[in-house]
Amino acid sequence: MKDLFKFERIVGISSLFIASCAAFFSIIGIGMLFSGSALASMIMASSLEIGKLVATSFLYRYWTKTKLLLKIYLISAVVILMIITSLGIFGYLTSAYQQSAIESKLADDKILVINDQKKYTEDKINSAKKRIESIVALRNSQEARLGESMTNVVISRNPIQLAQIQEQTKELIDKSEKDIESENGKIQKGIDELQSFDKKIAEIKLEAGSKKDIQTFKFISEQFNVNMNTGVTWFIVALISVFDPLAICLLLAYNTTLNLTDKVEKPK
């Protein structure tokens, strides 16, 4: 008797707790769906949730004394309200997921933009390196030209022409050195930019990694080779398919335990 009463209380509390949770998420979800009049729709949904539980208990307790039309209507109302509750929960959970998904998409877009900037910077670095190679090749040819002029018998006998060639070559070599220094500065600047971009990407990934719900869904979707939105949808459907129906079934079980308790307590 005592154990039965204790279990009865556990069943009753469990049914009310699950029903309350289902009602809470459903009411908020319905409020989100009708945001233009959220308060009014949430009050309406609350009253319907209470009516659903009362109708379920009434049907169980007074099934044999209830008229057929009333039975049909109350059963239909309970079933429809269960569907509405499930849709409200679906709306709430999908809204929460969409918010996280949008934030994740924004993070991916930021990384994509930064990667484009990195590619542009890498192209500038490669261009500067090629420019240095060209300058070095030109300087080598200038130095070779100077060497040839020094060994040329005709030119070496003409000091003025030799001095002019040496001066021109020296100016070109000095200019080459400055150009190489300038291009090296561009390369160093590009390397600094790449490091800055990598740091930004790491920060974005760390921030996105803190959103464990999205990361978990991504992992599950990759393991089952399905689109993440599809995987999340099926997960929510599986969740709501046992949420409110379980609350109703436990409420019926609670009424069953009450009925058994009444029979046990009746004097023989």
ChimeraX commands (.cxc) that place a marker at each C-alpha (Angstrom):
marker #1 position 0.00,0.00,0.00 radius 0.5
marker #1 position 2.72,2.44,1.01 radius 0.5
marker #1 position 4.94,1.47,-1.95 radius 0.5
marker #1 position 2.02,1.80,-4.33 radius 0.5
marker #1 position 1.28,5.28,-3.03 radius 0.5
marker #1 position 4.90,6.31,-3.42 radius 0.5
marker #1 position 5.05,5.05,-6.99 radius 0.5
marker #1 position 1.76,6.75,-7.71 radius 0.5
marker #1 position 3.26,10.05,-6.65 radius 0.5
marker #1 position 6.34,9.45,-8.83 radius 0.5
marker #1 position 4.14,8.75,-11.87 radius 0.5
marker #1 position 2.01,11.83,-11.18 radius 0.5
marker #1 position 4.98,14.15,-10.67 radius 0.5
marker #1 position 6.71,12.76,-13.76 radius 0.5
marker #1 position 3.66,13.25,-15.94 radius 0.5
marker #1 position 3.12,16.81,-14.70 radius 0.5
marker #1 position 6.80,17.67,-15.04 radius 0.5
marker #1 position 7.05,16.37,-18.62 radius 0.5
marker #1 position 3.73,17.99,-19.51 radius 0.5
marker #1 position 4.92,21.28,-17.99 radius 0.5
marker #1 position 8.17,21.16,-19.95 radius 0.5
marker #1 position 6.31,20.35,-23.15 radius 0.5
marker #1 position 3.85,23.16,-22.46 radius 0.5
marker #1 position 6.66,25.63,-21.67 radius 0.5
marker #1 position 8.54,25.03,-24.92 radius 0.5
marker #1 position 5.33,24.83,-26.91 radius 0.5
marker #1 position 3.94,28.10,-25.50 radius 0.5
marker #1 position 7.18,29.94,-26.21 radius 0.5
marker #1 position 7.34,28.39,-29.69 radius 0.5
marker #1 position 3.76,29.46,-30.45 radius 0.5
marker #1 position 4.60,32.95,-29.18 radius 0.5
marker #1 position 7.49,33.03,-31.67 radius 0.5
marker #1 position 5.23,31.89,-34.50 radius 0.5
marker #1 position 2.72,34.67,-33.73 radius 0.5
marker #1 position 5.17,37.37,-32.67 radius 0.5
marker #1 position 2.73,40.10,-33.71 radius 0.5
marker #1 position 0.52,39.12,-30.77 radius 0.5
marker #1 position 2.86,36.93,-28.75 radius 0.5
marker #1 position 1.33,37.47,-25.29 radius 0.5
marker #1 position -2.23,36.76,-26.38 radius 0.5
marker #1 position -1.20,33.62,-28.29 radius 0.5
marker #1 position 0.85,32.37,-25.31 radius 0.5
marker #1 position -2.11,32.87,-22.95 radius 0.5
marker #1 position -4.35,30.99,-25.38 radius 0.5
marker #1 position -1.82,28.17,-25.68 radius 0.5
marker #1 position -1.51,27.94,-21.88 radius 0.5
marker #1 position -5.26,27.54,-21.45 radius 0.5
marker #1 position -5.36,24.86,-24.14 radius 0.5
marker #1 position -2.50,22.96,-22.47 radius 0.5
marker #1 position -4.41,22.89,-19.19 radius 0.5
marker #1 position -7.61,21.87,-20.99 radius 0.5
marker #1 position -5.76,19.01,-22.72 radius 0.5
marker #1 position -4.61,17.51,-19.41 radius 0.5
marker #1 position -8.03,17.91,-17.82 radius 0.5
marker #1 position -9.75,16.39,-20.85 radius 0.5
marker #1 position -7.39,13.39,-20.75 radius 0.5
marker #1 position -8.08,12.74,-17.07 radius 0.5
marker #1 position -11.84,13.27,-17.59 radius 0.5
marker #1 position -11.97,10.74,-20.42 radius 0.5
marker #1 position -10.18,8.13,-18.35 radius 0.5
marker #1 position -12.24,8.64,-15.22 radius 0.5
marker #1 position -15.68,8.99,-16.82 radius 0.5
marker #1 position -15.28,6.96,-19.99 radius 0.5
marker #1 position -18.31,4.74,-19.38 radius 0.5
marker #1 position -20.50,7.66,-18.33 radius 0.5
marker #1 position -19.60,9.98,-21.20 radius 0.5
marker #1 position -21.73,10.36,-24.32 radius 0.5
marker #1 position -20.26,9.14,-27.61 radius 0.5
marker #1 position -20.19,12.55,-29.29 radius 0.5
marker #1 position -18.40,14.08,-26.32 radius 0.5
marker #1 position -15.88,11.22,-26.34 radius 0.5
marker #1 position -15.20,11.76,-30.03 radius 0.5
marker #1 position -14.79,15.50,-29.60 radius 0.5
marker #1 position -12.55,15.26,-26.53 radius 0.5
marker #1 position -10.35,12.56,-28.10 radius 0.5
marker #1 position -10.06,14.65,-31.27 radius 0.5
marker #1 position -9.27,17.76,-29.24 radius 0.5
marker #1 position -6.59,15.97,-27.21 radius 0.5
marker #1 position -4.96,14.54,-30.34 radius 0.5
marker #1 position -5.04,17.89,-32.15 radius 0.5
marker #1 position -3.67,19.68,-29.08 radius 0.5
marker #1 position -0.86,17.12,-28.88 radius 0.5
marker #1 position 0.00,17.91,-32.49 radius 0.5
marker #1 position -0.17,21.66,-31.77 radius 0.5
marker #1 position 2.08,21.21,-28.73 radius 0.5
marker #1 position 4.55,19.23,-30.82 radius 0.5
marker #1 position 4.51,21.91,-33.53 radius 0.5
marker #1 position 5.13,24.58,-30.89 radius 0.5
marker #1 position 8.10,22.61,-29.54 radius 0.5
marker #1 position 9.32,22.13,-33.11 radius 0.5
marker #1 position 9.10,25.87,-33.71 radius 0.5
marker #1 position 10.99,26.65,-30.50 radius 0.5
marker #1 position 13.80,24.16,-31.17 radius 0.5
marker #1 position 14.18,25.07,-34.85 radius 0.5
marker #1 position 14.29,28.75,-33.92 radius 0.5
marker #1 position 17.08,28.08,-31.44 radius 0.5
marker #1 position 18.92,25.99,-34.02 radius 0.5
marker #1 position 18.48,28.60,-36.76 radius 0.5
marker #1 position 19.98,31.26,-34.53 radius 0.5
marker #1 position 23.07,29.14,-33.92 radius 0.5
marker #1 position 23.18,28.10,-37.58 radius 0.5
marker #1 position 23.08,31.73,-38.73 radius 0.5
marker #1 position 25.92,32.62,-36.37 radius 0.5
marker #1 position 27.89,29.63,-37.68 radius 0.5
marker #1 position 27.17,30.67,-41.28 radius 0.5
marker #1 position 28.34,34.22,-40.55 radius 0.5
marker #1 position 31.56,32.80,-39.06 radius 0.5
marker #1 position 32.10,30.67,-42.18 radius 0.5
marker #1 position 31.45,33.70,-44.40 radius 0.5
marker #1 position 33.99,35.75,-42.42 radius 0.5
marker #1 position 36.57,33.00,-42.83 radius 0.5
marker #1 position 35.81,32.85,-46.57 radius 0.5
marker #1 position 36.35,36.60,-46.91 radius 0.5
marker #1 position 39.60,36.43,-44.95 radius 0.5
marker #1 position 40.80,33.52,-47.10 radius 0.5
marker #1 position 40.12,35.64,-50.21 radius 0.5
marker #1 position 42.17,38.44,-48.64 radius 0.5
marker #1 position 44.92,35.92,-47.86 radius 0.5
marker #1 position 44.96,34.75,-51.47 radius 0.5
marker #1 position 45.24,38.35,-52.67 radius 0.5
marker #1 position 48.12,38.98,-50.25 radius 0.5
marker #1 position 49.84,35.74,-51.28 radius 0.5
marker #1 position 49.55,36.81,-54.91 radius 0.5
marker #1 position 51.18,40.13,-54.03 radius 0.5
marker #1 position 54.01,38.30,-52.25 radius 0.5
marker #1 position 54.56,35.99,-55.23 radius 0.5
marker #1 position 54.48,38.97,-57.57 radius 0.5
marker #1 position 57.09,40.76,-55.43 radius 0.5
marker #1 position 59.30,37.66,-55.45 radius 0.5
marker #1 position 59.09,37.43,-59.24 radius 0.5
marker #1 position 59.88,41.13,-59.46 radius 0.5
marker #1 position 62.98,40.58,-57.30 radius 0.5
marker #1 position 64.06,37.71,-59.57 radius 0.5
marker #1 position 63.71,40.00,-62.59 radius 0.5
marker #1 position 65.63,42.80,-60.89 radius 0.5
marker #1 position 68.41,40.41,-59.85 radius 0.5
marker #1 position 68.64,39.06,-63.39 radius 0.5
marker #1 position 68.79,42.62,-64.76 radius 0.5
marker #1 position 71.47,43.60,-62.25 radius 0.5
marker #1 position 73.51,40.56,-63.13 radius 0.5
marker #1 position 73.33,41.51,-66.79 radius 0.5
marker #1 position 74.36,45.05,-65.90 radius 0.5
marker #1 position 77.30,43.80,-63.87 radius 0.5
marker #1 position 78.25,41.50,-66.75 radius 0.5
marker #1 position 78.05,44.46,-69.11 radius 0.5
marker #1 position 80.33,46.45,-66.82 radius 0.5
marker #1 position 82.79,43.57,-66.73 radius 0.5
marker #1 position 82.77,43.31,-70.52 radius 0.5
marker #1 position 83.37,47.05,-70.85 radius 0.5
marker #1 position 86.35,46.79,-68.54 radius 0.5
marker #1 position 87.92,44.08,-70.68 radius 0.5
marker #1 position 86.98,45.65,-73.98 radius 0.5
marker #1 position 90.16,46.99,-75.57 radius 0.5
marker #1 position 88.44,49.78,-77.50 radius 0.5
marker #1 position 86.44,51.07,-74.54 radius 0.5
marker #1 position 89.30,50.71,-72.08 radius 0.5
marker #1 position 91.37,53.05,-74.29 radius 0.5
marker #1 position 88.63,55.69,-74.04 radius 0.5
marker #1 position 88.53,56.84,-70.39 radius 0.5
marker #1 position 85.54,59.15,-70.91 radius 0.5
marker #1 position 83.34,56.47,-72.45 radius 0.5
marker #1 position 84.45,53.96,-69.82 radius 0.5
marker #1 position 83.62,56.42,-67.02 radius 0.5
marker #1 position 80.18,57.03,-68.53 radius 0.5
marker #1 position 79.47,53.32,-68.76 radius 0.5
marker #1 position 80.64,52.78,-65.20 radius 0.5
marker #1 position 78.50,55.66,-63.93 radius 0.5
marker #1 position 75.39,54.47,-65.78 radius 0.5
marker #1 position 75.91,50.91,-64.61 radius 0.5
marker #1 position 76.43,52.05,-61.03 radius 0.5
marker #1 position 73.19,54.08,-61.13 radius 0.5
marker #1 position 71.29,51.14,-62.52 radius 0.5
marker #1 position 72.75,48.81,-59.87 radius 0.5
marker #1 position 71.88,51.28,-57.10 radius 0.5
marker #1 position 68.37,51.57,-58.44 radius 0.5
marker #1 position 68.13,47.79,-58.55 radius 0.5
marker #1 position 69.18,47.59,-54.91 radius 0.5
marker #1 position 66.50,50.10,-53.94 radius 0.5
marker #1 position 63.88,48.24,-55.98 radius 0.5
marker #1 position 64.86,44.96,-54.32 radius 0.5
marker #1 position 64.68,46.59,-50.90 radius 0.5
marker #1 position 61.24,47.98,-51.76 radius 0.5
marker #1 position 59.99,44.59,-52.94 radius 0.5
marker #1 position 61.39,42.91,-49.80 radius 0.5
marker #1 position 59.43,45.45,-47.75 radius 0.5
marker #1 position 56.27,44.49,-49.63 radius 0.5
marker #1 position 56.99,40.81,-48.95 radius 0.5
marker #1 position 57.50,41.43,-45.24 radius 0.5
marker #1 position 54.32,43.50,-45.08 radius 0.5
marker #1 position 52.45,40.69,-46.84 radius 0.5
marker #1 position 53.81,38.12,-44.38 radius 0.5
marker #1 position 52.65,40.27,-41.48 radius 0.5
marker #1 position 49.20,40.53,-43.08 radius 0.5
marker #1 position 49.04,36.74,-43.52 radius 0.5
marker #1 position 49.89,36.23,-39.86 radius 0.5
marker #1 position 47.16,38.73,-38.93 radius 0.5
marker #1 position 44.65,36.90,-41.15 radius 0.5
marker #1 position 45.60,33.52,-39.62 radius 0.5
marker #1 position 45.12,34.99,-36.16 radius 0.5
marker #1 position 41.64,36.29,-37.08 radius 0.5
marker #1 position 40.66,32.90,-38.54 radius 0.5
marker #1 position 41.86,31.14,-35.38 radius 0.5
marker #1 position 39.82,33.53,-33.21 radius 0.5
marker #1 position 36.70,32.98,-35.33 radius 0.5
marker #1 position 37.13,29.19,-35.19 radius 0.5
marker #1 position 37.63,29.29,-31.42 radius 0.5
marker #1 position 34.48,31.36,-31.01 radius 0.5
marker #1 position 32.54,29.04,-33.32 radius 0.5
marker #1 position 33.94,26.02,-31.46 radius 0.5
marker #1 position 32.31,27.27,-28.25 radius 0.5
marker #1 position 28.90,26.67,-29.87 radius 0.5
marker #1 position 28.87,22.97,-29.11 radius 0.5
marker #1 position 25.37,22.34,-30.46 radius 0.5
marker #1 position 26.34,23.25,-34.02 radius 0.5
marker #1 position 29.66,21.40,-33.79 radius 0.5
marker #1 position 27.88,18.29,-32.51 radius 0.5
marker #1 position 25.29,18.40,-35.29 radius 0.5
marker #1 position 28.05,18.92,-37.86 radius 0.5
marker #1 position 29.89,15.86,-36.57 radius 0.5
marker #1 position 26.74,13.71,-36.56 radius 0.5
marker #1 position 25.77,14.88,-40.07 radius 0.5
marker #1 position 29.24,14.08,-41.40 radius 0.5
marker #1 position 29.19,10.63,-39.78 radius 0.5
marker #1 position 25.81,9.77,-41.33 radius 0.5
marker #1 position 26.61,11.60,-44.59 radius 0.5
marker #1 position 23.47,13.76,-44.51 radius 0.5
marker #1 position 22.80,17.47,-44.76 radius 0.5
marker #1 position 23.05,19.12,-41.33 radius 0.5
marker #1 position 19.61,20.76,-41.61 radius 0.5
marker #1 position 18.07,17.39,-42.48 radius 0.5
marker #1 position 19.81,15.70,-39.55 radius 0.5
marker #1 position 18.66,18.39,-37.11 radius 0.5
marker #1 position 15.08,18.20,-38.43 radius 0.5
marker #1 position 14.89,14.44,-37.94 radius 0.5
marker #1 position 16.41,14.73,-34.48 radius 0.5
marker #1 position 13.78,17.31,-33.46 radius 0.5
marker #1 position 11.00,15.19,-34.97 radius 0.5
marker #1 position 12.20,12.16,-32.99 radius 0.5
marker #1 position 12.29,14.29,-29.84 radius 0.5
marker #1 position 8.80,15.75,-30.16 radius 0.5
marker #1 position 7.32,12.39,-31.16 radius 0.5
marker #1 position 7.91,11.12,-27.61 radius 0.5
marker #1 position 7.68,14.38,-25.65 radius 0.5
marker #1 position 4.02,15.33,-25.29 radius 0.5
marker #1 position 2.68,11.81,-26.06 radius 0.5
marker #1 position 4.77,10.49,-23.16 radius 0.5
marker #1 position 3.31,13.15,-20.87 radius 0.5
marker #1 position -0.24,12.13,-21.85 radius 0.5
marker #1 position 0.52,8.43,-21.43 radius 0.5
marker #1 position 2.01,9.03,-17.98 radius 0.5
marker #1 position -1.04,11.08,-17.05 radius 0.5
marker #1 position -3.21,8.11,-18.01 radius 0.5
marker #1 position -0.88,5.86,-16.03 radius 0.5
marker #1 position -1.23,8.21,-13.05 radius 0.5
marker #1 position -5.02,7.97,-13.25 radius 0.5
marker #1 position -4.65,4.19,-13.47 radius 0.5
marker #1 position -2.60,4.10,-10.28 radius 0.5
marker #1 position -5.19,6.31,-8.57 radius 0.5
marker #1 position -7.91,3.91,-9.64 radius 0.5
marker #1 position -5.95,0.93,-8.30 radius 0.5
marker #1 position -5.31,2.79,-5.06 radius 0.5
marker #1 position -9.01,3.49,-4.63 radius 0.5
marker #1 position -9.81,-0.21,-5.16 radius 0.5
marker #1 position -7.18,-1.29,-2.64 radius 0.5
marker #1 position -8.45,1.18,-0.06 radius 0.5
marker #1 position -12.11,0.14,-0.45 radius 0.5
marker #1 position -13.27,-2.10,2.43 radius 0.5
marker #1 position -14.17,-5.62,1.44 radius 0.5
marker link #1:1,2 radius 0.2
marker link #1:2,3 radius 0.2
marker link #1:3,4 radius 0.2
marker link #1:4,5 radius 0.2
marker link #1:5,6 radius 0.2
marker link #1:6,7 radius 0.2
marker link #1:7,8 radius 0.2
marker link #1:8,9 radius 0.2
marker link #1:9,10 radius 0.2
marker link #1:10,11 radius 0.2
marker link #1:11,12 radius 0.2
marker link #1:12,13 radius 0.2
marker link #1:13,14 radius 0.2
marker link #1:14,15 radius 0.2
marker link #1:15,16 radius 0.2
marker link #1:16,17 radius 0.2
marker link #1:17,18 radius 0.2
marker link #1:18,19 radius 0.2
marker link #1:19,20 radius 0.2
marker link #1:20,21 radius 0.2
marker link #1:21,22 radius 0.2
marker link #1:22,23 radius 0.2
marker link #1:23,24 radius 0.2
marker link #1:24,25 radius 0.2
marker link #1:25,26 radius 0.2
marker link #1:26,27 radius 0.2
marker link #1:27,28 radius 0.2
marker link #1:28,29 radius 0.2
marker link #1:29,30 radius 0.2
marker link #1:30,31 radius 0.2
marker link #1:31,32 radius 0.2
marker link #1:32,33 radius 0.2
marker link #1:33,34 radius 0.2
marker link #1:34,35 radius 0.2
marker link #1:35,36 radius 0.2
marker link #1:36,37 radius 0.2
marker link #1:37,38 radius 0.2
marker link #1:38,39 radius 0.2
marker link #1:39,40 radius 0.2
marker link #1:40,41 radius 0.2
marker link #1:41,42 radius 0.2
marker link #1:42,43 radius 0.2
marker link #1:43,44 radius 0.2
marker link #1:44,45 radius 0.2
marker link #1:45,46 radius 0.2
marker link #1:46,47 radius 0.2
marker link #1:47,48 radius 0.2
marker link #1:48,49 radius 0.2
marker link #1:49,50 radius 0.2
marker link #1:50,51 radius 0.2
marker link #1:51,52 radius 0.2
marker link #1:52,53 radius 0.2
marker link #1:53,54 radius 0.2
marker link #1:54,55 radius 0.2
marker link #1:55,56 radius 0.2
marker link #1:56,57 radius 0.2
marker link #1:57,58 radius 0.2
marker link #1:58,59 radius 0.2
marker link #1:59,60 radius 0.2
marker link #1:60,61 radius 0.2
marker link #1:61,62 radius 0.2
marker link #1:62,63 radius 0.2
marker link #1:63,64 radius 0.2
marker link #1:64,65 radius 0.2
marker link #1:65,66 radius 0.2
marker link #1:66,67 radius 0.2
marker link #1:67,68 radius 0.2
marker link #1:68,69 radius 0.2
marker link #1:69,70 radius 0.2
marker link #1:70,71 radius 0.2
marker link #1:71,72 radius 0.2
marker link #1:72,73 radius 0.2
marker link #1:73,74 radius 0.2
marker link #1:74,75 radius 0.2
marker link #1:75,76 radius 0.2
marker link #1:76,77 radius 0.2
marker link #1:77,78 radius 0.2
marker link #1:78,79 radius 0.2
marker link #1:79,80 radius 0.2
marker link #1:80,81 radius 0.2
marker link #1:81,82 radius 0.2
marker link #1:82,83 radius 0.2
marker link #1:83,84 radius 0.2
marker link #1:84,85 radius 0.2
marker link #1:85,86 radius 0.2
marker link #1:86,87 radius 0.2
marker link #1:87,88 radius 0.2
marker link #1:88,89 radius 0.2
marker link #1:89,90 radius 0.2
marker link #1:90,91 radius 0.2
marker link #1:91,92 radius 0.2
marker link #1:92,93 radius 0.2
marker link #1:93,94 radius 0.2
marker link #1:94,95 radius 0.2
marker link #1:95,96 radius 0.2
marker link #1:96,97 radius 0.2
marker link #1:97,98 radius 0.2
marker link #1:98,99 radius 0.2
marker link #1:99,100 radius 0.2
marker link #1:100,101 radius 0.2
marker link #1:101,102 radius 0.2
marker link #1:102,103 radius 0.2
marker link #1:103,104 radius 0.2
marker link #1:104,105 radius 0.2
marker link #1:105,106 radius 0.2
marker link #1:106,107 radius 0.2
marker link #1:107,108 radius 0.2
marker link #1:108,109 radius 0.2
marker link #1:109,110 radius 0.2
marker link #1:110,111 radius 0.2
marker link #1:111,112 radius 0.2
marker link #1:112,113 radius 0.2
marker link #1:113,114 radius 0.2
marker link #1:114,115 radius 0.2
marker link #1:115,116 radius 0.2
marker link #1:116,117 radius 0.2
marker link #1:117,118 radius 0.2
marker link #1:118,119 radius 0.2
marker link #1:119,120 radius 0.2
marker link #1:120,121 radius 0.2
marker link #1:121,122 radius 0.2
marker link #1:122,123 radius 0.2
marker link #1:123,124 radius 0.2
marker link #1:124,125 radius 0.2
marker link #1:125,126 radius 0.2
marker link #1:126,127 radius 0.2
marker link #1:127,128 radius 0.2
marker link #1:128,129 radius 0.2
marker link #1:129,130 radius 0.2
marker link #1:130,131 radius 0.2
marker link #1:131,132 radius 0.2
marker link #1:132,133 radius 0.2
marker link #1:133,134 radius 0.2
marker link #1:134,135 radius 0.2
marker link #1:135,136 radius 0.2
marker link #1:136,137 radius 0.2
marker link #1:137,138 radius 0.2
marker link #1:138,139 radius 0.2
marker link #1:139,140 radius 0.2
marker link #1:140,141 radius 0.2
marker link #1:141,142 radius 0.2
marker link #1:142,143 radius 0.2
marker link #1:143,144 radius 0.2
marker link #1:144,145 radius 0.2
marker link #1:145,146 radius 0.2
marker link #1:146,147 radius 0.2
marker link #1:147,148 radius 0.2
marker link #1:148,149 radius 0.2
marker link #1:149,150 radius 0.2
marker link #1:150,151 radius 0.2
marker link #1:151,152 radius 0.2
marker link #1:152,153 radius 0.2
marker link #1:153,154 radius 0.2
marker link #1:154,155 radius 0.2
marker link #1:155,156 radius 0.2
marker link #1:156,157 radius 0.2
marker link #1:157,158 radius 0.2
marker link #1:158,159 radius 0.2
marker link #1:159,160 radius 0.2
marker link #1:160,161 radius 0.2
marker link #1:161,162 radius 0.2
marker link #1:162,163 radius 0.2
marker link #1:163,164 radius 0.2
marker link #1:164,165 radius 0.2
marker link #1:165,166 radius 0.2
marker link #1:166,167 radius 0.2
marker link #1:167,168 radius 0.2
marker link #1:168,169 radius 0.2
marker link #1:169,170 radius 0.2
marker link #1:170,171 radius 0.2
marker link #1:171,172 radius 0.2
marker link #1:172,173 radius 0.2
marker link #1:173,174 radius 0.2
marker link #1:174,175 radius 0.2
marker link #1:175,176 radius 0.2
marker link #1:176,177 radius 0.2
marker link #1:177,178 radius 0.2
marker link #1:178,179 radius 0.2
marker link #1:179,180 radius 0.2
marker link #1:180,181 radius 0.2
marker link #1:181,182 radius 0.2
marker link #1:182,183 radius 0.2
marker link #1:183,184 radius 0.2
marker link #1:184,185 radius 0.2
marker link #1:185,186 radius 0.2
marker link #1:186,187 radius 0.2
marker link #1:187,188 radius 0.2
marker link #1:188,189 radius 0.2
marker link #1:189,190 radius 0.2
marker link #1:190,191 radius 0.2
marker link #1:191,192 radius 0.2
marker link #1:192,193 radius 0.2
marker link #1:193,194 radius 0.2
marker link #1:194,195 radius 0.2
marker link #1:195,196 radius 0.2
marker link #1:196,197 radius 0.2
marker link #1:197,198 radius 0.2
marker link #1:198,199 radius 0.2
marker link #1:199,200 radius 0.2
marker link #1:200,201 radius 0.2
marker link #1:201,202 radius 0.2
marker link #1:202,203 radius 0.2
marker link #1:203,204 radius 0.2
marker link #1:204,205 radius 0.2
marker link #1:205,206 radius 0.2
marker link #1:206,207 radius 0.2
marker link #1:207,208 radius 0.2
marker link #1:208,209 radius 0.2
marker link #1:209,210 radius 0.2
marker link #1:210,211 radius 0.2
marker link #1:211,212 radius 0.2
marker link #1:212,213 radius 0.2
marker link #1:213,214 radius 0.2
marker link #1:214,215 radius 0.2
marker link #1:215,216 radius 0.2
marker link #1:216,217 radius 0.2
marker link #1:217,218 radius 0.2
marker link #1:218,219 radius 0.2
marker link #1:219,220 radius 0.2
marker link #1:220,221 radius 0.2
marker link #1:221,222 radius 0.2
marker link #1:222,223 radius 0.2
marker link #1:223,224 radius 0.2
marker link #1:224,225 radius 0.2
marker link #1:225,226 radius 0.2
marker link #1:226,227 radius 0.2
marker link #1:227,228 radius 0.2
marker link #1:228,229 radius 0.2
marker link #1:229,230 radius 0.2
marker link #1:230,231 radius 0.2
marker link #1:231,232 radius 0.2
marker link #1:232,233 radius 0.2
marker link #1:233,234 radius 0.2
marker link #1:234,235 radius 0.2
marker link #1:235,236 radius 0.2
marker link #1:236,237 radius 0.2
marker link #1:237,238 radius 0.2
marker link #1:238,239 radius 0.2
marker link #1:239,240 radius 0.2
marker link #1:240,241 radius 0.2
marker link #1:241,242 radius 0.2
marker link #1:242,243 radius 0.2
marker link #1:243,244 radius 0.2
marker link #1:244,245 radius 0.2
marker link #1:245,246 radius 0.2
marker link #1:246,247 radius 0.2
marker link #1:247,248 radius 0.2
marker link #1:248,249 radius 0.2
marker link #1:249,250 radius 0.2
marker link #1:250,251 radius 0.2
marker link #1:251,252 radius 0.2
marker link #1:252,253 radius 0.2
marker link #1:253,254 radius 0.2
marker link #1:254,255 radius 0.2
marker link #1:255,256 radius 0.2
marker link #1:256,257 radius 0.2
marker link #1:257,258 radius 0.2
marker link #1:258,259 radius 0.2
marker link #1:259,260 radius 0.2
marker link #1:260,261 radius 0.2
marker link #1:261,262 radius 0.2
marker link #1:262,263 radius 0.2
marker link #1:263,264 radius 0.2
marker link #1:264,265 radius 0.2
marker link #1:265,266 radius 0.2
marker link #1:266,267 radius 0.2
marker link #1:267,268 radius 0.2
view
